[in-house]
């Protein structure tokens, strides 16, 4: 849609204005949380958060995300994503359990195709930033609304 017709529709439609404002609030919440997350959380937890958020938006446990895209999303080098996805040790439950993503069989990754095999475990691995954004998104933009 061209910008001019969109602006006219926005001026005429209070429900469209409200929905767009709610969407913008959610995006700004996600942006702010992502910035804080990048500063304070390990790449493994951030990777888990990104995978969960991608799954939520795609409404699927399977998505196409390359290492390059993940690296860009996480603000790390491509090698950092490979390490987080395949070989880095993760600290879970206050540091008492040390497990690798592939050993947990939480995800399967092959040529840019990621399948989440165990979403509950992935949620345990991610930082609290995922829940913060999910709660705000679900509160402001329930799925049943058009």
Order of alpha helices (4+ residues) and beta strands (2+ residues): alpha-alpha-alpha-beta-alpha-alpha-beta-beta-alpha-beta-beta-alpha-alpha
